[in-house]
Amino acid sequence: MSNLNPRFLFALTAVGCAALLGFGYYLQFVEHLEPCPMCIFQRLCYAAIVIITLLAAVHGPRRGGVYGYGVLTVIAAGIGAGIAGRQTWLQHLPEDQVPACGPGLEYMLEQFPLAQVIKQALRGTGECAAVDWTFLSLSIAEWSLICFSAIIITYVAFMWSRATAQPRLF
């Protein structure tokens, strides 16, 4: 994996995450599936990954820059994986333990301080536990957890392989 061109990996990640965002918007605007607050925060993590990896692909950093962009990508994916994992957990709770549905994100942003909105949104509500769409019997949150985990594993393995690679003499 150390022979993989970092620019290619960064560009591939940016395109992949942009495609995931595009599919999310397709589900929202064409299939009329409204995203819950946790879904919106996952989208923000994907958007952050697109920005980081697109900048890295354009910049074409050397060794230290590759690690810097890689670490930022892993952090954004880790936050996204945490949110997707929490939502997956909510979706697998028995119905009597699912939290009550809360107000919409727009309403909360108008009425409450940002820190309280983020805290409440990340706790999840009943709408976050609803499974409105599946593919291969996995929910959107489960697929998102898989995608974020794949990004983390890929970037950690990539950075590890570059760190342990023997320097080339020629």
Contacts in CASP RR format, 6 or more apart in sequence:
PFRMAT RR
TARGET T0000
AUTHOR 0000-0000-0000
METHOD contacts of the structure
MODEL  1
MSNLNPRFLFALTAVGCAALLGFGYYLQFVEHLEPCPMCIFQRLCYAAIV
IITLLAAVHGPRRGGVYGYGVLTVIAAGIGAGIAGRQTWLQHLPEDQVPA
CGPGLEYMLEQFPLAQVIKQALRGTGECAAVDWTFLSLSIAEWSLICFSA
IIITYVAFMWSRATAQPRLF
1 157 0 8 1.000
1 158 0 8 1.000
1 161 0 8 1.000
2 158 0 8 1.000
2 161 0 8 1.000
2 162 0 8 1.000
2 164 0 8 1.000
2 165 0 8 1.000
4 158 0 8 1.000
6 56 0 8 1.000
6 60 0 8 1.000
6 61 0 8 1.000
6 66 0 8 1.000
6 158 0 8 1.000
7 56 0 8 1.000
7 57 0 8 1.000
7 60 0 8 1.000
9 154 0 8 1.000
9 158 0 8 1.000
10 53 0 8 1.000
10 54 0 8 1.000
10 56 0 8 1.000
10 57 0 8 1.000
10 60 0 8 1.000
10 69 0 8 1.000
11 53 0 8 1.000
11 54 0 8 1.000
11 57 0 8 1.000
13 49 0 8 1.000
13 53 0 8 1.000
13 73 0 8 1.000
13 151 0 8 1.000
13 154 0 8 1.000
14 49 0 8 1.000
14 50 0 8 1.000
14 53 0 8 1.000
14 54 0 8 1.000
14 57 0 8 1.000
17 46 0 8 1.000
17 47 0 8 1.000
17 49 0 8 1.000
17 50 0 8 1.000
17 53 0 8 1.000
17 151 0 8 1.000
18 50 0 8 1.000
20 46 0 8 1.000
20 144 0 8 1.000
20 147 0 8 1.000
21 43 0 8 1.000
21 46 0 8 1.000
21 47 0 8 1.000
21 50 0 8 1.000
24 35 0 8 1.000
24 43 0 8 1.000
24 140 0 8 1.000
27 33 0 8 1.000
27 133 0 8 1.000
27 140 0 8 1.000
28 34 0 8 1.000
28 35 0 8 1.000
31 133 0 8 1.000
33 132 0 8 1.000
33 133 0 8 1.000
35 43 0 8 1.000
36 87 0 8 1.000
36 124 0 8 1.000
36 125 0 8 1.000
36 126 0 8 1.000
36 127 0 8 1.000
36 128 0 8 1.000
36 130 0 8 1.000
37 104 0 8 1.000
37 105 0 8 1.000
37 108 0 8 1.000
37 120 0 8 1.000
37 121 0 8 1.000
37 122 0 8 1.000
37 124 0 8 1.000
37 125 0 8 1.000
37 127 0 8 1.000
37 128 0 8 1.000
38 83 0 8 1.000
38 84 0 8 1.000
38 86 0 8 1.000
38 87 0 8 1.000
38 90 0 8 1.000
38 121 0 8 1.000
38 122 0 8 1.000
38 124 0 8 1.000
38 128 0 8 1.000
38 141 0 8 1.000
39 87 0 8 1.000
39 128 0 8 1.000
39 140 0 8 1.000
39 141 0 8 1.000
40 105 0 8 1.000
40 121 0 8 1.000
41 80 0 8 1.000
41 83 0 8 1.000
41 118 0 8 1.000
41 121 0 8 1.000
41 122 0 8 1.000
42 80 0 8 1.000
42 83 0 8 1.000
42 84 0 8 1.000
42 87 0 8 1.000
42 141 0 8 1.000
42 144 0 8 1.000
42 148 0 8 1.000
45 76 0 8 1.000
45 77 0 8 1.000
45 78 0 8 1.000
45 79 0 8 1.000
45 80 0 8 1.000
45 83 0 8 1.000
45 148 0 8 1.000
48 76 0 8 1.000
49 73 0 8 1.000
49 76 0 8 1.000
49 77 0 8 1.000
49 151 0 8 1.000
52 69 0 8 1.000
52 70 0 8 1.000
52 72 0 8 1.000
52 73 0 8 1.000
52 76 0 8 1.000
53 69 0 8 1.000
53 73 0 8 1.000
55 69 0 8 1.000
56 65 0 8 1.000
56 66 0 8 1.000
56 69 0 8 1.000
56 70 0 8 1.000
56 73 0 8 1.000
59 65 0 8 1.000
59 69 0 8 1.000
61 68 0 8 1.000
61 69 0 8 1.000
63 162 0 8 1.000
66 159 0 8 1.000
66 162 0 8 1.000
67 159 0 8 1.000
67 162 0 8 1.000
70 155 0 8 1.000
70 158 0 8 1.000
70 159 0 8 1.000
71 159 0 8 1.000
73 151 0 8 1.000
73 155 0 8 1.000
74 151 0 8 1.000
74 152 0 8 1.000
74 155 0 8 1.000
74 156 0 8 1.000
77 148 0 8 1.000
77 149 0 8 1.000
77 151 0 8 1.000
77 152 0 8 1.000
77 155 0 8 1.000
78 148 0 8 1.000
78 152 0 8 1.000
80 144 0 8 1.000
80 148 0 8 1.000
81 145 0 8 1.000
81 148 0 8 1.000
81 149 0 8 1.000
81 152 0 8 1.000
82 145 0 8 1.000
82 148 0 8 1.000
83 122 0 8 1.000
84 141 0 8 1.000
84 142 0 8 1.000
84 144 0 8 1.000
84 145 0 8 1.000
84 148 0 8 1.000
85 141 0 8 1.000
85 145 0 8 1.000
86 122 0 8 1.000
86 124 0 8 1.000
87 124 0 8 1.000
87 128 0 8 1.000
87 129 0 8 1.000
87 141 0 8 1.000
87 144 0 8 1.000
88 139 0 8 1.000
88 141 0 8 1.000
88 142 0 8 1.000
88 145 0 8 1.000
90 98 0 8 1.000
90 99 0 8 1.000
90 124 0 8 1.000
90 126 0 8 1.000
90 128 0 8 1.000
90 129 0 8 1.000
91 128 0 8 1.000
91 129 0 8 1.000
91 130 0 8 1.000
91 131 0 8 1.000
91 139 0 8 1.000
91 141 0 8 1.000
91 142 0 8 1.000
93 129 0 8 1.000
98 126 0 8 1.000
98 129 0 8 1.000
99 123 0 8 1.000
99 124 0 8 1.000
99 125 0 8 1.000
99 126 0 8 1.000
99 129 0 8 1.000
100 125 0 8 1.000
100 126 0 8 1.000
101 125 0 8 1.000
101 126 0 8 1.000
101 127 0 8 1.000
102 125 0 8 1.000
102 126 0 8 1.000
102 127 0 8 1.000
103 111 0 8 1.000
105 117 0 8 1.000
105 121 0 8 1.000
108 116 0 8 1.000
108 117 0 8 1.000
108 120 0 8 1.000
108 121 0 8 1.000
109 117 0 8 1.000
112 120 0 8 1.000
131 139 0 8 1.000
132 140 0 8 1.000
133 139 0 8 1.000
133 140 0 8 1.000
135 143 0 8 1.000
138 146 0 8 1.000
END
